């Protein structure tokens, strides 16, 4: 399953953690593969194919920032 637009992610980039956000989905042809653009802090936008992103998620090179999304939900509920 592809993460949604606006999902915050973290990567272990060159031995330090870098935060990013999924900002765009691109499809260049009707039959073409989906491309996902992540805006990384201090690096800029990086485009991944769907297969590349799945591989990075599977191998743990990129993962969803659960702490960020947890805090967002708690803020929406007025808990923090």
HTML snippet that shows the backbone in 3Dmol.js (N, CA, C, O; Angstrom):
<script src="https://3Dmol.org/build/3Dmol-min.js"></script>
<div id="view" style="width:600px;height:400px;position:relative"></div>
<script>
const pdb = `
ATOM      1  N   UNK A   1       0.838  -1.183   0.000  1.00  0.00           N
ATOM      2  CA  UNK A   1       0.000   0.000   0.000  1.00  0.00           C
ATOM      3  C   UNK A   1       0.884   1.248   0.000  1.00  0.00           C
ATOM      4  O   UNK A   1       1.842   1.332   0.769  1.00  0.00           O
ATOM      5  N   UNK A   2       0.573   2.189  -0.836  1.00  0.00           N
ATOM      6  CA  UNK A   2       1.335   3.429  -0.950  1.00  0.00           C
ATOM      7  C   UNK A   2       0.917   4.364   0.187  1.00  0.00           C
ATOM      8  O   UNK A   2      -0.276   4.533   0.437  1.00  0.00           O
ATOM      9  N   UNK A   3       1.890   4.975   0.881  1.00  0.00           N
ATOM     10  CA  UNK A   3       1.532   5.974   1.889  1.00  0.00           C
ATOM     11  C   UNK A   3       0.789   7.141   1.236  1.00  0.00           C
ATOM     12  O   UNK A   3       0.991   7.426   0.055  1.00  0.00           O
ATOM     13  N   UNK A   4      -0.055   7.802   1.991  1.00  0.00           N
ATOM     14  CA  UNK A   4      -0.860   8.904   1.469  1.00  0.00           C
ATOM     15  C   UNK A   4      -0.027  10.163   1.270  1.00  0.00           C
ATOM     16  O   UNK A   4       1.051  10.314   1.844  1.00  0.00           O
ATOM     17  N   UNK A   5      -0.552  11.058   0.447  1.00  0.00           N
ATOM     18  CA  UNK A   5       0.051  12.357   0.240  1.00  0.00           C
ATOM     19  C   UNK A   5       0.085  13.090   1.583  1.00  0.00           C
ATOM     20  O   UNK A   5      -0.910  13.094   2.306  1.00  0.00           O
ATOM     21  N   UNK A   6       1.199  13.698   1.917  1.00  0.00           N
ATOM     22  CA  UNK A   6       1.341  14.402   3.185  1.00  0.00           C
ATOM     23  C   UNK A   6       1.909  13.557   4.308  1.00  0.00           C
ATOM     24  O   UNK A   6       2.127  14.062   5.409  1.00  0.00           O
ATOM     25  N   UNK A   7       2.152  12.278   4.053  1.00  0.00           N
ATOM     26  CA  UNK A   7       2.717  11.393   5.067  1.00  0.00           C
ATOM     27  C   UNK A   7       4.153  11.805   5.379  1.00  0.00           C
ATOM     28  O   UNK A   7       4.958  12.014   4.471  1.00  0.00           O
ATOM     29  N   UNK A   8       4.465  11.917   6.655  1.00  0.00           N
ATOM     30  CA  UNK A   8       5.822  12.249   7.086  1.00  0.00           C
ATOM     31  C   UNK A   8       6.622  10.963   7.219  1.00  0.00           C
ATOM     32  O   UNK A   8       6.136   9.962   7.746  1.00  0.00           O
ATOM     33  N   UNK A   9       7.857  11.009   6.732  1.00  0.00           N
ATOM     34  CA  UNK A   9       8.721   9.834   6.740  1.00  0.00           C
ATOM     35  C   UNK A   9      10.094  10.207   7.294  1.00  0.00           C
ATOM     36  O   UNK A   9      10.440  11.385   7.389  1.00  0.00           O
ATOM     37  N   UNK A  10      10.868   9.188   7.659  1.00  0.00           N
ATOM     38  CA  UNK A  10      12.230   9.370   8.158  1.00  0.00           C
ATOM     39  C   UNK A  10      13.136   8.416   7.384  1.00  0.00           C
ATOM     40  O   UNK A  10      12.753   7.290   7.067  1.00  0.00           O
ATOM     41  N   UNK A  11      14.344   8.890   7.086  1.00  0.00           N
ATOM     42  CA  UNK A  11      15.344   8.057   6.426  1.00  0.00           C
ATOM     43  C   UNK A  11      16.642   8.141   7.199  1.00  0.00           C
ATOM     44  O   UNK A  11      16.973   9.185   7.761  1.00  0.00           O
ATOM     45  N   UNK A  12      17.376   7.042   7.227  1.00  0.00           N
ATOM     46  CA  UNK A  12      18.706   7.039   7.807  1.00  0.00           C
ATOM     47  C   UNK A  12      19.667   7.352   6.673  1.00  0.00           C
ATOM     48  O   UNK A  12      20.189   6.446   6.023  1.00  0.00           O
ATOM     49  N   UNK A  13      19.899   8.639   6.439  1.00  0.00           N
ATOM     50  CA  UNK A  13      20.716   9.104   5.317  1.00  0.00           C
ATOM     51  C   UNK A  13      22.131   9.409   5.791  1.00  0.00           C
ATOM     52  O   UNK A  13      22.344  10.335   6.574  1.00  0.00           O
ATOM     53  N   UNK A  14      23.084   8.639   5.320  1.00  0.00           N
ATOM     54  CA  UNK A  14      24.498   8.848   5.652  1.00  0.00           C
ATOM     55  C   UNK A  14      24.716   8.924   7.163  1.00  0.00           C
ATOM     56  O   UNK A  14      25.375   9.832   7.669  1.00  0.00           O
ATOM     57  N   UNK A  15      24.150   7.954   7.862  1.00  0.00           N
ATOM     58  CA  UNK A  15      24.333   7.775   9.310  1.00  0.00           C
ATOM     59  C   UNK A  15      23.690   8.877  10.145  1.00  0.00           C
ATOM     60  O   UNK A  15      24.041   9.043  11.313  1.00  0.00           O
ATOM     61  N   UNK A  16      22.747   9.641   9.567  1.00  0.00           N
ATOM     62  CA  UNK A  16      21.961  10.565  10.380  1.00  0.00           C
ATOM     63  C   UNK A  16      20.524  10.525   9.892  1.00  0.00           C
ATOM     64  O   UNK A  16      20.264  10.274   8.715  1.00  0.00           O
ATOM     65  N   UNK A  17      19.601  10.773  10.794  1.00  0.00           N
ATOM     66  CA  UNK A  17      18.195  10.692  10.448  1.00  0.00           C
ATOM     67  C   UNK A  17      17.747  11.978   9.774  1.00  0.00           C
ATOM     68  O   UNK A  17      18.024  13.076  10.257  1.00  0.00           O
ATOM     69  N   UNK A  18      17.049  11.832   8.650  1.00  0.00           N
ATOM     70  CA  UNK A  18      16.544  12.955   7.882  1.00  0.00           C
ATOM     71  C   UNK A  18      15.031  12.795   7.780  1.00  0.00           C
ATOM     72  O   UNK A  18      14.530  11.717   7.461  1.00  0.00           O
ATOM     73  N   UNK A  19      14.312  13.877   8.055  1.00  0.00           N
ATOM     74  CA  UNK A  19      12.855  13.843   7.968  1.00  0.00           C
ATOM     75  C   UNK A  19      12.409  14.350   6.610  1.00  0.00           C
ATOM     76  O   UNK A  19      13.065  15.186   5.989  1.00  0.00           O
ATOM     77  N   UNK A  20      11.276  13.823   6.164  1.00  0.00           N
ATOM     78  CA  UNK A  20      10.732  14.239   4.888  1.00  0.00           C
ATOM     79  C   UNK A  20       9.220  14.101   4.868  1.00  0.00           C
ATOM     80  O   UNK A  20       8.604  13.634   5.826  1.00  0.00           O
ATOM     81  N   UNK A  21       8.642  14.518   3.755  1.00  0.00           N
ATOM     82  CA  UNK A  21       7.190  14.482   3.600  1.00  0.00           C
ATOM     83  C   UNK A  21       6.863  14.144   2.150  1.00  0.00           C
ATOM     84  O   UNK A  21       7.477  14.681   1.228  1.00  0.00           O
ATOM     85  N   UNK A  22       5.902  13.259   1.952  1.00  0.00           N
ATOM     86  CA  UNK A  22       5.458  12.926   0.594  1.00  0.00           C
ATOM     87  C   UNK A  22       4.643  14.104   0.082  1.00  0.00           C
ATOM     88  O   UNK A  22       3.612  14.454   0.655  1.00  0.00           O
ATOM     89  N   UNK A  23       5.116  14.712  -1.004  1.00  0.00           N
ATOM     90  CA  UNK A  23       4.495  15.942  -1.498  1.00  0.00           C
ATOM     91  C   UNK A  23       3.804  15.800  -2.850  1.00  0.00           C
ATOM     92  O   UNK A  23       3.005  16.658  -3.227  1.00  0.00           O
ATOM     93  N   UNK A  24       4.105  14.721  -3.589  1.00  0.00           N
ATOM     94  CA  UNK A  24       3.511  14.625  -4.929  1.00  0.00           C
ATOM     95  C   UNK A  24       3.544  13.202  -5.450  1.00  0.00           C
ATOM     96  O   UNK A  24       4.468  12.437  -5.175  1.00  0.00           O
ATOM     97  N   UNK A  25       2.507  12.866  -6.214  1.00  0.00           N
ATOM     98  CA  UNK A  25       2.470  11.631  -6.979  1.00  0.00           C
ATOM     99  C   UNK A  25       2.475  12.019  -8.444  1.00  0.00           C
ATOM    100  O   UNK A  25       1.763  12.940  -8.845  1.00  0.00           O
ATOM    101  N   UNK A  26       3.269  11.328  -9.249  1.00  0.00           N
ATOM    102  CA  UNK A  26       3.349  11.609 -10.682  1.00  0.00           C
ATOM    103  C   UNK A  26       3.169  10.319 -11.459  1.00  0.00           C
ATOM    104  O   UNK A  26       3.646   9.258 -11.058  1.00  0.00           O
ATOM    105  N   UNK A  27       2.480  10.431 -12.565  1.00  0.00           N
ATOM    106  CA  UNK A  27       2.367   9.318 -13.505  1.00  0.00           C
ATOM    107  C   UNK A  27       2.512   9.933 -14.885  1.00  0.00           C
ATOM    108  O   UNK A  27       1.686  10.746 -15.301  1.00  0.00           O
ATOM    109  N   UNK A  28       3.558   9.547 -15.590  1.00  0.00           N
ATOM    110  CA  UNK A  28       3.883  10.200 -16.850  1.00  0.00           C
ATOM    111  C   UNK A  28       3.066   9.681 -18.030  1.00  0.00           C
ATOM    112  O   UNK A  28       2.880  10.394 -19.016  1.00  0.00           O
ATOM    113  N   UNK A  29       2.581   8.455 -17.937  1.00  0.00           N
ATOM    114  CA  UNK A  29       1.733   7.867 -18.965  1.00  0.00           C
ATOM    115  C   UNK A  29       0.661   7.065 -18.267  1.00  0.00           C
ATOM    116  O   UNK A  29       0.827   6.678 -17.110  1.00  0.00           O
ATOM    117  N   UNK A  30      -0.434   6.809 -18.952  1.00  0.00           N
ATOM    118  CA  UNK A  30      -1.502   5.996 -18.358  1.00  0.00           C
ATOM    119  C   UNK A  30      -0.990   4.613 -17.969  1.00  0.00           C
ATOM    120  O   UNK A  30      -1.433   4.045 -16.971  1.00  0.00           O
ATOM    121  N   UNK A  31      -0.075   4.080 -18.739  1.00  0.00           N
ATOM    122  CA  UNK A  31       0.444   2.741 -18.491  1.00  0.00           C
ATOM    123  C   UNK A  31       1.757   2.781 -17.694  1.00  0.00           C
ATOM    124  O   UNK A  31       2.299   1.736 -17.335  1.00  0.00           O
ATOM    125  N   UNK A  32       2.257   3.978 -17.422  1.00  0.00           N
ATOM    126  CA  UNK A  32       3.547   4.112 -16.746  1.00  0.00           C
ATOM    127  C   UNK A  32       3.477   3.874 -15.251  1.00  0.00           C
ATOM    128  O   UNK A  32       2.402   3.855 -14.651  1.00  0.00           O
ATOM    129  N   UNK A  33       4.644   3.692 -14.672  1.00  0.00           N
ATOM    130  CA  UNK A  33       4.746   3.436 -13.242  1.00  0.00           C
ATOM    131  C   UNK A  33       4.555   4.737 -12.455  1.00  0.00           C
ATOM    132  O   UNK A  33       4.936   5.816 -12.908  1.00  0.00           O
ATOM    133  N   UNK A  34       3.972   4.609 -11.297  1.00  0.00           N
ATOM    134  CA  UNK A  34       3.743   5.742 -10.414  1.00  0.00           C
ATOM    135  C   UNK A  34       5.064   6.197  -9.804  1.00  0.00           C
ATOM    136  O   UNK A  34       5.883   5.372  -9.399  1.00  0.00           O
ATOM    137  N   UNK A  35       5.271   7.514  -9.739  1.00  0.00           N
ATOM    138  CA  UNK A  35       6.445   8.107  -9.106  1.00  0.00           C
ATOM    139  C   UNK A  35       5.986   8.898  -7.898  1.00  0.00           C
ATOM    140  O   UNK A  35       4.960   9.577  -7.946  1.00  0.00           O
ATOM    141  N   UNK A  36       6.744   8.813  -6.813  1.00  0.00           N
ATOM    142  CA  UNK A  36       6.419   9.490  -5.567  1.00  0.00           C
ATOM    143  C   UNK A  36       7.550  10.455  -5.258  1.00  0.00           C
ATOM    144  O   UNK A  36       8.721  10.079  -5.286  1.00  0.00           O
ATOM    145  N   UNK A  37       7.196  11.712  -4.960  1.00  0.00           N
ATOM    146  CA  UNK A  37       8.197  12.722  -4.641  1.00  0.00           C
ATOM    147  C   UNK A  37       8.170  12.979  -3.139  1.00  0.00           C
ATOM    148  O   UNK A  37       7.122  13.274  -2.566  1.00  0.00           O
ATOM    149  N   UNK A  38       9.343  12.861  -2.508  1.00  0.00           N
ATOM    150  CA  UNK A  38       9.493  13.150  -1.087  1.00  0.00           C
ATOM    151  C   UNK A  38      10.377  14.377  -0.948  1.00  0.00           C
ATOM    152  O   UNK A  38      11.473  14.429  -1.507  1.00  0.00           O
ATOM    153  N   UNK A  39       9.901  15.359  -0.204  1.00  0.00           N
ATOM    154  CA  UNK A  39      10.670  16.572   0.092  1.00  0.00           C
ATOM    155  C   UNK A  39      11.438  16.329   1.383  1.00  0.00           C
ATOM    156  O   UNK A  39      10.851  16.305   2.465  1.00  0.00           O
ATOM    157  N   UNK A  40      12.760  16.146   1.269  1.00  0.00           N
ATOM    158  CA  UNK A  40      13.606  15.875   2.432  1.00  0.00           C
ATOM    159  C   UNK A  40      14.166  17.173   2.983  1.00  0.00           C
ATOM    160  O   UNK A  40      14.557  18.059   2.223  1.00  0.00           O
ATOM    161  N   UNK A  41      14.206  17.288   4.326  1.00  0.00           N
ATOM    162  CA  UNK A  41      14.787  18.464   4.980  1.00  0.00           C
ATOM    163  C   UNK A  41      16.289  18.506   4.713  1.00  0.00           C
ATOM    164  O   UNK A  41      16.995  17.525   4.944  1.00  0.00           O
ATOM    165  N   UNK A  42      16.765  19.634   4.231  1.00  0.00           N
ATOM    166  CA  UNK A  42      18.191  19.806   3.991  1.00  0.00           C
ATOM    167  C   UNK A  42      18.712  19.147   2.724  1.00  0.00           C
ATOM    168  O   UNK A  42      19.879  19.326   2.376  1.00  0.00           O
ATOM    169  N   UNK A  43      17.879  18.393   2.033  1.00  0.00           N
ATOM    170  CA  UNK A  43      18.301  17.706   0.804  1.00  0.00           C
ATOM    171  C   UNK A  43      17.504  18.222  -0.384  1.00  0.00           C
ATOM    172  O   UNK A  43      18.067  18.504  -1.441  1.00  0.00           O
ATOM    173  N   UNK A  44      16.196  18.344  -0.208  1.00  0.00           N
ATOM    174  CA  UNK A  44      15.323  18.778  -1.279  1.00  0.00           C
ATOM    175  C   UNK A  44      14.455  17.634  -1.766  1.00  0.00           C
ATOM    176  O   UNK A  44      14.398  16.579  -1.134  1.00  0.00           O
ATOM    177  N   UNK A  45      13.774  17.841  -2.893  1.00  0.00           N
ATOM    178  CA  UNK A  45      12.875  16.799  -3.396  1.00  0.00           C
ATOM    179  C   UNK A  45      13.629  15.644  -4.054  1.00  0.00           C
ATOM    180  O   UNK A  45      14.600  15.849  -4.782  1.00  0.00           O
ATOM    181  N   UNK A  46      13.161  14.431  -3.781  1.00  0.00           N
ATOM    182  CA  UNK A  46      13.725  13.229  -4.393  1.00  0.00           C
ATOM    183  C   UNK A  46      12.561  12.404  -4.921  1.00  0.00           C
ATOM    184  O   UNK A  46      11.578  12.176  -4.216  1.00  0.00           O
ATOM    185  N   UNK A  47      12.680  11.958  -6.169  1.00  0.00           N
ATOM    186  CA  UNK A  47      11.621  11.185  -6.803  1.00  0.00           C
ATOM    187  C   UNK A  47      11.958   9.700  -6.759  1.00  0.00           C
ATOM    188  O   UNK A  47      13.067   9.295  -7.107  1.00  0.00           O
ATOM    189  N   UNK A  48      10.996   8.895  -6.329  1.00  0.00           N
ATOM    190  CA  UNK A  48      11.146   7.441  -6.247  1.00  0.00           C
ATOM    191  C   UNK A  48      10.072   6.798  -7.116  1.00  0.00           C
ATOM    192  O   UNK A  48       8.951   7.299  -7.201  1.00  0.00           O
ATOM    193  N   UNK A  49      10.416   5.696  -7.754  1.00  0.00           N
ATOM    194  CA  UNK A  49       9.359   4.914  -8.394  1.00  0.00           C
ATOM    195  C   UNK A  49       8.642   4.163  -7.277  1.00  0.00           C
ATOM    196  O   UNK A  49       9.161   4.045  -6.167  1.00  0.00           O
ATOM    197  N   UNK A  50       7.479   3.670  -7.567  1.00  0.00           N
ATOM    198  CA  UNK A  50       6.714   2.919  -6.581  1.00  0.00           C
ATOM    199  C   UNK A  50       7.516   1.714  -6.078  1.00  0.00           C
ATOM    200  O   UNK A  50       7.527   1.424  -4.881  1.00  0.00           O
ATOM    201  N   UNK A  51       8.181   1.022  -6.996  1.00  0.00           N
ATOM    202  CA  UNK A  51       8.979  -0.151  -6.625  1.00  0.00           C
ATOM    203  C   UNK A  51      10.156   0.238  -5.734  1.00  0.00           C
ATOM    204  O   UNK A  51      10.465  -0.464  -4.772  1.00  0.00           O
ATOM    205  N   UNK A  52      10.812   1.352  -6.050  1.00  0.00           N
ATOM    206  CA  UNK A  52      11.940   1.815  -5.233  1.00  0.00           C
ATOM    207  C   UNK A  52      11.485   2.152  -3.820  1.00  0.00           C
ATOM    208  O   UNK A  52      12.151   1.790  -2.850  1.00  0.00           O
ATOM    209  N   UNK A  53      10.354   2.845  -3.697  1.00  0.00           N
ATOM    210  CA  UNK A  53       9.856   3.223  -2.379  1.00  0.00           C
ATOM    211  C   UNK A  53       9.464   1.994  -1.569  1.00  0.00           C
ATOM    212  O   UNK A  53       9.772   1.909  -0.380  1.00  0.00           O
ATOM    213  N   UNK A  54       8.783   1.038  -2.209  1.00  0.00           N
ATOM    214  CA  UNK A  54       8.440  -0.209  -1.512  1.00  0.00           C
ATOM    215  C   UNK A  54       9.692  -0.915  -0.999  1.00  0.00           C
ATOM    216  O   UNK A  54       9.706  -1.410   0.128  1.00  0.00           O
ATOM    217  N   UNK A  55      10.729  -0.963  -1.809  1.00  0.00           N
ATOM    218  CA  UNK A  55      11.976  -1.613  -1.412  1.00  0.00           C
ATOM    219  C   UNK A  55      12.599  -0.895  -0.212  1.00  0.00           C
ATOM    220  O   UNK A  55      13.036  -1.541   0.740  1.00  0.00           O
ATOM    221  N   UNK A  56      12.640   0.436  -0.258  1.00  0.00           N
ATOM    222  CA  UNK A  56      13.201   1.209   0.858  1.00  0.00           C
ATOM    223  C   UNK A  56      12.385   1.019   2.130  1.00  0.00           C
ATOM    224  O   UNK A  56      12.950   0.915   3.218  1.00  0.00           O
ATOM    225  N   UNK A  57      11.056   0.974   2.003  1.00  0.00           N
ATOM    226  CA  UNK A  57      10.205   0.740   3.169  1.00  0.00           C
ATOM    227  C   UNK A  57      10.412  -0.667   3.719  1.00  0.00           C
ATOM    228  O   UNK A  57      10.474  -0.860   4.933  1.00  0.00           O
ATOM    229  N   UNK A  58      10.518  -1.639   2.833  1.00  0.00           N
ATOM    230  CA  UNK A  58      10.694  -3.034   3.241  1.00  0.00           C
ATOM    231  C   UNK A  58      12.029  -3.242   3.955  1.00  0.00           C
ATOM    232  O   UNK A  58      12.101  -3.950   4.959  1.00  0.00           O
ATOM    233  N   UNK A  59      13.080  -2.621   3.431  1.00  0.00           N
ATOM    234  CA  UNK A  59      14.418  -2.785   3.999  1.00  0.00           C
ATOM    235  C   UNK A  59      14.669  -1.884   5.205  1.00  0.00           C
ATOM    236  O   UNK A  59      15.706  -2.010   5.856  1.00  0.00           O
ATOM    237  N   UNK A  60      13.749  -0.985   5.512  1.00  0.00           N
ATOM    238  CA  UNK A  60      13.906  -0.100   6.659  1.00  0.00           C
ATOM    239  C   UNK A  60      14.775   1.112   6.403  1.00  0.00           C
ATOM    240  O   UNK A  60      15.184   1.788   7.347  1.00  0.00           O
ATOM    241  N   UNK A  61      15.067   1.404   5.141  1.00  0.00           N
ATOM    242  CA  UNK A  61      15.845   2.595   4.823  1.00  0.00           C
ATOM    243  C   UNK A  61      14.995   3.851   4.976  1.00  0.00           C
ATOM    244  O   UNK A  61      15.500   4.919   5.321  1.00  0.00           O
ATOM    245  N   UNK A  62      13.709   3.708   4.718  1.00  0.00           N
ATOM    246  CA  UNK A  62      12.724   4.770   4.911  1.00  0.00           C
ATOM    247  C   UNK A  62      11.592   4.166   5.720  1.00  0.00           C
ATOM    248  O   UNK A  62      11.183   3.030   5.482  1.00  0.00           O
ATOM    249  N   UNK A  63      11.090   4.928   6.672  1.00  0.00           N
ATOM    250  CA  UNK A  63       9.934   4.449   7.419  1.00  0.00           C
ATOM    251  C   UNK A  63       9.029   5.616   7.784  1.00  0.00           C
ATOM    252  O   UNK A  63       9.466   6.766   7.820  1.00  0.00           O
ATOM    253  N   UNK A  64       7.778   5.313   8.051  1.00  0.00           N
ATOM    254  CA  UNK A  64       6.785   6.323   8.373  1.00  0.00           C
ATOM    255  C   UNK A  64       7.077   6.880   9.768  1.00  0.00           C
ATOM    256  O   UNK A  64       7.364   6.126  10.698  1.00  0.00           O
ATOM    257  N   UNK A  65       7.003   8.194   9.902  1.00  0.00           N
ATOM    258  CA  UNK A  65       7.256   8.878  11.171  1.00  0.00           C
ATOM    259  C   UNK A  65       6.010   8.743  12.052  1.00  0.00           C
ATOM    260  O   UNK A  65       5.158   9.631  12.080  1.00  0.00           O
ATOM    261  N   UNK A  66       5.920   7.635  12.760  1.00  0.00           N
ATOM    262  CA  UNK A  66       4.747   7.347  13.582  1.00  0.00           C
ATOM    263  C   UNK A  66       4.590   8.343  14.724  1.00  0.00           C
ATOM    264  O   UNK A  66       3.465   8.676  15.097  1.00  0.00           O
ATOM    265  N   UNK A  67       5.693   8.821  15.282  1.00  0.00           N
ATOM    266  CA  UNK A  67       5.637   9.793  16.378  1.00  0.00           C
ATOM    267  C   UNK A  67       4.971  11.084  15.912  1.00  0.00           C
ATOM    268  O   UNK A  67       4.139  11.644  16.626  1.00  0.00           O
ATOM    269  N   UNK A  68       5.332  11.562  14.718  1.00  0.00           N
ATOM    270  CA  UNK A  68       4.739  12.785  14.173  1.00  0.00           C
ATOM    271  C   UNK A  68       3.230  12.610  14.004  1.00  0.00           C
ATOM    272  O   UNK A  68       2.447  13.458  14.431  1.00  0.00           O
ATOM    273  N   UNK A  69       2.834  11.505  13.377  1.00  0.00           N
ATOM    274  CA  UNK A  69       1.417  11.280  13.112  1.00  0.00           C
ATOM    275  C   UNK A  69       0.638  11.035  14.400  1.00  0.00           C
ATOM    276  O   UNK A  69      -0.531  11.412  14.485  1.00  0.00           O
ATOM    277  N   UNK A  70       1.256  10.411  15.408  1.00  0.00           N
ATOM    278  CA  UNK A  70       0.624  10.220  16.705  1.00  0.00           C
ATOM    279  C   UNK A  70       0.354  11.574  17.354  1.00  0.00           C
ATOM    280  O   UNK A  70      -0.746  11.820  17.850  1.00  0.00           O
ATOM    281  N   UNK A  71       1.363  12.456  17.350  1.00  0.00           N
ATOM    282  CA  UNK A  71       1.206  13.784  17.941  1.00  0.00           C
ATOM    283  C   UNK A  71       0.156  14.614  17.212  1.00  0.00           C
ATOM    284  O   UNK A  71      -0.592  15.360  17.845  1.00  0.00           O
ATOM    285  N   UNK A  72       0.092  14.492  15.891  1.00  0.00           N
ATOM    286  CA  UNK A  72      -0.930  15.193  15.113  1.00  0.00           C
ATOM    287  C   UNK A  72      -2.332  14.762  15.541  1.00  0.00           C
ATOM    288  O   UNK A  72      -3.216  15.596  15.739  1.00  0.00           O
ATOM    289  N   UNK A  73      -2.520  13.464  15.680  1.00  0.00           N
ATOM    290  CA  UNK A  73      -3.827  12.924  16.078  1.00  0.00           C
ATOM    291  C   UNK A  73      -4.192  13.393  17.488  1.00  0.00           C
ATOM    292  O   UNK A  73      -5.331  13.794  17.731  1.00  0.00           O
ATOM    293  N   UNK A  74      -3.237  13.345  18.416  1.00  0.00           N
ATOM    294  CA  UNK A  74      -3.492  13.807  19.775  1.00  0.00           C
ATOM    295  C   UNK A  74      -3.825  15.292  19.798  1.00  0.00           C
ATOM    296  O   UNK A  74      -4.680  15.721  20.573  1.00  0.00           O
ATOM    297  N   UNK A  75      -3.164  16.076  18.964  1.00  0.00           N
ATOM    298  CA  UNK A  75      -3.444  17.510  18.871  1.00  0.00           C
ATOM    299  C   UNK A  75      -4.856  17.739  18.334  1.00  0.00           C
ATOM    300  O   UNK A  75      -5.566  18.621  18.818  1.00  0.00           O
ATOM    301  N   UNK A  76      -5.265  16.960  17.349  1.00  0.00           N
ATOM    302  CA  UNK A  76      -6.622  17.091  16.791  1.00  0.00           C
ATOM    303  C   UNK A  76      -7.684  16.775  17.842  1.00  0.00           C
ATOM    304  O   UNK A  76      -8.761  17.370  17.855  1.00  0.00           O
ATOM    305  N   UNK A  77      -7.362  15.833  18.717  1.00  0.00           N
ATOM    306  CA  UNK A  77      -8.299  15.453  19.771  1.00  0.00           C
ATOM    307  C   UNK A  77      -8.222  16.406  20.961  1.00  0.00           C
ATOM    308  O   UNK A  77      -9.021  16.292  21.890  1.00  0.00           O
ATOM    309  N   UNK A  78      -7.279  17.341  20.948  1.00  0.00           N
ATOM    310  CA  UNK A  78      -7.146  18.311  22.021  1.00  0.00           C
ATOM    311  C   UNK A  78      -6.474  17.776  23.263  1.00  0.00           C
ATOM    312  O   UNK A  78      -6.628  18.342  24.345  1.00  0.00           O
ATOM    313  N   UNK A  79      -5.729  16.693  23.123  1.00  0.00           N
ATOM    314  CA  UNK A  79      -5.060  16.064  24.262  1.00  0.00           C
ATOM    315  C   UNK A  79      -3.723  16.735  24.548  1.00  0.00           C
ATOM    316  O   UNK A  79      -3.319  16.830  25.707  1.00  0.00           O
ATOM    317  N   UNK A  80      -3.031  17.201  23.514  1.00  0.00           N
ATOM    318  CA  UNK A  80      -1.753  17.905  23.746  1.00  0.00           C
ATOM    319  C   UNK A  80      -1.800  19.261  23.089  1.00  0.00           C
ATOM    320  O   UNK A  80      -0.831  20.016  23.161  1.00  0.00           O
TER     321      UNK A  80
END
`;
const viewer = $3Dmol.createViewer("view");
viewer.addModel(pdb, "pdb");
viewer.setStyle({}, {cartoon: {color: "spectrum"}});
viewer.zoomTo();
viewer.render();
</script>
